[in-house]
Amino acid sequence: MFQIVFETILDLIPKKIRKVVGIILIIIGILISLIAIPLSLLLVAEDTGFGALIVVLLAIPIVIIFLTGFALLLSTKDDAGYRFSPLDLV
């Protein structure tokens, strides 16, 4: 069900826009991770459970941004007849 919805949404977005948005999301993910890593190291250095929770909460959106960026970028490469799906990453 999720794959059908995702492919329908991808088909509505032109390939050039998917590629640009994918690259932008990957750059945003890199910038956020460069900000989040030192911040998380400072929070975990205090050795509190709250700091570890914040680290996990910061890591989840970063991973989702990267996966979305790569999925959009790779969905433009269907020249060989292979259609990329984010379910292939799981």
N, C-alpha and C positions, 0 to 999 in steps of 0.2 A: 504494500500500500504506500509506504513512504517513498519507495523508489519511483512509483508511477507519478506521485505528486512532484517529486524533485525533478524528474525528467521533463514534466510538463512545464514547470517554472523555467528550467534551463532552455527549453525550446522557445519560450516567449522572449528571452533576452538574446539580442544579436551577438554573434561570436566576438566581434571586436570589443564590444562593451564588456563581455564576460572576461576577456583577456586583460583588459585595463583594470577592471575592478579586482580581479584576482591578484594582479601585481600590486595594486594599492593595498589590499588586505594583507599580503605577505609583508610589505614594508611596514605597515602599521603594527603587525605582530612583532616584527623585529624591534621596532622602537619601544613598544610597550614592554617587551621582555628585557630590553636594556635598562629600562627604568625600574621594573619590578624586581630584578635579581638583586641589585644592591639594597633595595628597600626590604626585601624579604630576608636578606642576610642580617640586616640590622635588627629586624624584629625577632628573628630566631636566636640571635645572640643573647637576648634577654632571657632565654630559656623558659618561655611561658607557653602554655597550651594555646593561648589566644594567638600568639605569633605564628605558630604552625598552622592554625586554622586560616589565618589571613594568607599565608603562603599558598595553601591549597586553593583558596578562593581566587587568588590572583592567577594561578597556573591554569585553571579550567578555561577561562575566556581566551587566554593566549593560545592554547592548543586548538580551541574551536575556531579562532581567527585564522590560524595557519591552515587547518584542514579545509576550511571554507575557501581560502585563497587558492590552495592547491587544487581543490575540486573544480573551481571555476576555471583555473588556468588549464588544467588537463582536459576539461570537457570540450575545449576548442580543438583538440587533436584527435579528430575522428577520421583522418585521411585513410588509415589502414582498415577502417571498418569496425574498429573497436570503440565502443561507447563507454566512457568512464563513468562510474557511479561511486558516490561516497560510501556506499555499502561495501565496496571492494577494499576499503581501508580497514574494515572491521575484521 
